[in-house]
Amino acid sequence: MERLIAHLDMDAFYASVELLRYPELAGLPVVIGGGSRNRPEETIDPESGRTIRQFKRLREYSGRGVATTATYEARALGVHSAMALMRAARLAPDAILLPTDFEAYGRYSRRFKAAVGEIAPSIQDNGIDEIYIDLTGVTLPEHDAGDETDVTEPWWRARDVARAIKDAVRAATGLSCSIGVAPNKLLAKIASELDKPDGLTLLMPDDLQARIWPLPARKINGVGPKTAKRLDELGVHTVGDLARAELAWLIDHFGESRGTWMHDAAHGRDERPIVTESEPVSMSRETTFERDLHASHDRDELSQIFTELCADLAEDLQRKGYAGRTIGLKLRYDNFKTVTRDRTIETPTQDAREIRRAAGECLKRVPLERRIRLLGVRVGGLSPVETEASPLPAGEGLG
């Protein structure tokens, strides 16, 4: 039986969740990023009792935060994820700025995945806002047994199932998603981006040359900026150019493994299975400060942030049922130099106090003369556990 793989991508996920909270912003350029100081100010109109909100504008922002995502209206102005907010402010000064709320995004993520699982249970979780779904052989109650001699019939059934999934996601979350259906994960990922937002795209094997080959080579998931630039320099601009390149030539320029993979990808070949369960290697929490902090002058603030990172990481471990033995610290200085330190403890932990203690020992092994731009904590060497650990009191200090 031919494989039918779907890739589901929520449309501007974080921004769309915020628009549910603030429906008055629908149709406006909105950028999500930065800290809690970007929350709107709310007052109550004494006459009507209605809530009146004053939203921050990008032009008011100062700091080094980055955009987590943006509405399609903001994207049309040139704003995109991972862009520095100060640069985004120059492109779209009147855009609304909202802080990130990962707790809310996590709730909506769990809702949409549960809704999909009711229809097609074979799901590969690929992040907070995207999944792969194996639609091979999946049918809806209204599908008759029918005559399966028509080779196109599985595709039309997959289309019906994809529509049902889109409807279920909207019913569960109020949000739209885009789905691409193809013979494999690589093509399904590309297909899900062809008709955004709220798209449903079937990409059959015969569609490869007409729909995929004209696209830029960077549209292949796995062709990053450096590879795309190198391909450009070699005169390979589109997926079709890549497909027409000789395998030996690609191997000569990119090595056997990379060259062979690009040759296969350009011809739409991808045998990777749907992975429904996988054990995480590590979990981490980190934050980039709005301003550089110094270990001496900003000790209290750093201490609070350090403690909160450890507590949040412990909650992540407890919620997902893991403990780890390798505790790591990550620092990035104001000159952008990054240092990491690890410590392996005797017994796996998901306890905030233990994580904080081990990370604090790592902190003693790094120089703290320069100001700090980023702080992160990591737990690796994970193993499943069932017990929960105690929370970390907010008063724990730095060092």
N, C-alpha and C positions, 0 to 999 in steps of 0.2 A: 504494500500500500504506500502510495506517495505521501511523504511527510507534508503536513500543513502546519506551519509555525506562525504564530502571531506575535508581534511586538506592540505592546500597549504603552503609550507615553501620555501622561497627564498634561494637559495644555496649560503652560505658564503656571505650574502647580502652586507655588507659594503665593504668587500674586492673585491667583484665582480664589484661594482660600481667604485671603484678605478682603477680596471684593464681596464675599459672602458676609463678612463682618461689617463692611462699609459699602453697602450697595450704591450709595450716592456717588461713588468713584467710578462706576461702570462707564466705559468709553473714554476715560481720561488716561493720560500717561502716568503710570504709577511705578515707582522703583522700590524694591524691598532690599534693605541693607542697613547696617549700622546698629547701634544699641538702643536701649530703652528710652533714651532722651528724645528719640524721634517719634515717640507716641503722640497722637493728636491730643490736644487739650479739649476737655469736654465740660460744658456748662449746661445747666437746665434753664430753659426759657420759663420764667415765672408765670407768664400768662397761659401758654399752651401746654407747659409741662414737657415739651419735646426736648430731646438731647441735641445740643448744637455742638458740632465738632469743628475745631480749627486745626487744619492739617499743616505739617511742615512742608516747605518747598525745598527742592534740591539746592536752590540758590542760597539758602540759609545754612547749608551744611559746611562744616569745616572739620577736617580730620583725615584719617588714612583708611577709612573703611572701604569696603568694596561692595558692589551690587551683587546680591544673591540671585535675583532674577528681576524681571520687569514685565509689565503688560505688553501686549503686542503694539499698543499705541506708543509706548516709550521706546520699544525696539525700532519702530519706524523712524524715530529721531536719532538712531544710532547707538542707543544704550543697550548693553548686553551684559550677561552674567560675568562675574569676575572683573568687571571694569571698575577702576577706582572711582569712588563717588564724586571726588573733586572734578575728575574729567567728565563724568556724566553730567555734573552740574553745568559745565560749559556747553554741553550739547543740548540739554533740556532743562534750563534753569527753572521753568515753571512746573516741572513734573512734581507730583506728590511723592514724598519720602515717608516710608513706613518701616518700623523695625521688624526684624525677623522674629518669628514665634515658632520655634521648632517643636514645641509640645503640641501645638494645634496642628501643625503639618503632619506630625506622627499619627495623630488620631485619625485624620482624613486618609492617610496612607493605609492604615489598618482597615478602614471601612471599605475602601475601593477594592483592596485585595480580597477581602472576605466576600464581597459581592461577586467578583470574578470566579472565585473558588466554588461558588454554588452552581455555576454553569459548566466550568471547565477546570477540574481540580489539579491538572498537571501544570504547575506554575513554577517558573524560575524567578525568584526575587532578585531584581537587578538594581535596587536602590529604592529610595523613598517614593519616587514618582514614576517608576517604569518597571515592567515585568515582561518576560517571555511566556507564551502560553502554547502548549501543544494541543492543536485543534484536530489532530489526526483521529478520525473516527468519532469525533464528538458530534452529537446530534441533539436536536430539540424535540420535545414531545410531539410537536405537530408534523415532524418529518415522517412520511410514510416509509415503509421498507423499500418500495419502488423498484424500478429497474436500474440496476447499477452498471448496466453496460455503457451508459453515456459517461465518457471519461471526464466531462466537465462537471458532473453532478457533485462530487465532493467539494469543488470550489464554491458552488452556489450554496451548499450547506454551510461551509465555513463562513461565507458572507453573512448568512442568516444568524449564525452563532455569534459572529463579531458584532452584528447589530444588537443582538440581545445583550451582549456584554456591555456595549456602550450605554444602552438603556438602563441596565442594572447599576452601572457606576453612577450615572446621573441621579437615579432614584436614591442611591445610598448616600451620595455626597453633595448633590446639587452642582457638580462640576462636569465639564466635558473632557473627553480624552480622544486621542487619535490612535488608530490601529492600522497596522500594515500586516497583511497575510501573504506569505511567500513559502517556497519550498524549504527554506532554512533560516537560521537566525540572522545571518549577515544581511540577506535581502529583506527580511521582515523589518529589521532596524531602519534600513534606508527607506522602505516603503512607508513606514509610519510618519516620516517627515515630509512626504511629498504633497500632502493635502491638508496640512495644519492650518488653522485649528479645527477640531471636531471632524477630522477626516476618517474615512474608511477606504483603504486602498488594497485591492487584490493585485498582486504582482505574480503573474503566471510565468512559467519558464520561457515561453515565447516572447515575453515582454522585455527581456533583458536588453537587447540591442536598442530598442526604441525608447525605453524609459530610463535605463540606468547608464548606458554608455555615454550619453551626452552630458552627464553630470560631472562636476569637477572631481578629480581623483580623491580629494580630501573628504568627500562624502562617504567613502568607505570607512567604517568604524575600525580604527587601528592605524589609519594613515594620519599621523599627527602633523603639526606645523613644520617640523624639521624635514620629515620625509616628503611632504607636499612641496616644500621649497626646493628640495633636491630634484624631485621629479620635474618641477617647472624648469629648472636650469637645464635639464636634459631634454626638454621639449615634450614632456609627457604632461598634458594639462587635464585631460578628461579620463574617465574610467575606460572609455573606448580606446583612447591612446594606450592606456596601460594594457588592455586586453590584446591589442595588436602588437605589443612589444614582444620580442623573442624571449623565451624563458632564459636562455643562456645569457642574453644581454642583461636581464634583470639580476641574475645571479652574480654576474661580473661586477655590477655596480652596487648591489645591496647585500651580497652574501647568499649562500644557498638557502638557508631557512627563510629569511625575509623575502628574498626574491621569489621563491616558490610560493610562499603564502600570497604575495601580491598578485602573482599570475593567476592563482586559483580564485582569489577574491574577485578579480576583474571579470572572470568568466562565471561568476555566481556560484562557485563551488564552496560548500561549507558543510562539513559533516558533524559539527559539534552537537551533542545531545542537549536536551533540556535537563538541567540539574535542579531537581526539586529540593534537595537538602544539601547543605554544605556547612562544614564547621568553620567558624571564623578563626583566623590566625591570631588576631589581636583586636583590641578596642582602644580608642583614644578619645581624648577631649583636648581642644586647644582653643586659644582666643588671641586675636591681634588687638592690641590696645589702641584706643583712640589717640593717645599720646604716649610717647616713650616714658617708661617708668624706671626709677632708679632703686636699687635694692636697699639703699640707706634712706634716701629722702622720701621715698614712697612705700616704705616698709609695710605700713598697715594696709594700704590698698592692695599691694601685691600679695600680702598674706591672705586677705579675704578671697581674692581671685583664685589663688593657689588652692585654698581649702575648698572652694566651690567646685573647681575642676575635679578634684579628687572625689568629692561627694557625688557629683553628677556621673562620673565614670563608674563609681561603685553602684549607683542606681541602674546604669545601663547593664552592668554585669549581672546584677541580681534579677532584673526584669527578663533578661535573655537566658539566665540559668548557667552562667559560666564563672569560673575562677581562674586566676593566672598566677604564675610564679615569677615572671620577669616584669619588673616595674621600671618604666622608663621616663625620663625627663627630656623635654625639648625646649631650647631657648633660642630666640633669634634677637641679635643685638641691633642697635640703631644703625650699624654699618652693614646690615643684612647678612652678616655671618651667622650661621646656624651651628649650634653644638647640641649633641645628645649624650646622655649618660644612662646606663642601665644598671640594674641590680637584681640578681636572682635570689629569691628568698626560699626558705626550706619547704614551706607548705603553700599550695595554691590558695589565693585569697580573693574575695570579692568585698572585703571589709574596707570601708572608707578610712578608718584609722590606720590600718596596715598599709594601704596604698599611700596615704599621706606621709607615714613614717618613712617608708622606703624611698619615696620620691624626694622627701626632704634630705635624706642621706645623699642621694644623687646630686641635689642642689649644692651641697657642700663641696662637691668635686668640680665645680665650674667657676671660672672667674666672674666676679660681679661688679667690676669697676665701671663698665660701660652701661649705658641705659638699655633697657630691654624693650623690644618691640612686640615679641610674641612669646607666649608661655603655653606649654602643652604637657600633658601627662598621658602615659600609655601603659596598658597591661597586656603582656604577651604570654605565650606558652599556655594557651587556654585549654581547659578541660571542663566538661559538663558537671554541674553540681545541682543539688536540689534545695540546700538550706539557704536561708537569707542571713545576711550579716547586719551588724548594728550601724546606724547612720553616724556620720561625723558631726559633732557639735560645731556650730558656726564660729565659735570662739577660738578654734585651734589657730596657732600663730605660724608665721613663716620662720623656717630654720629650726 
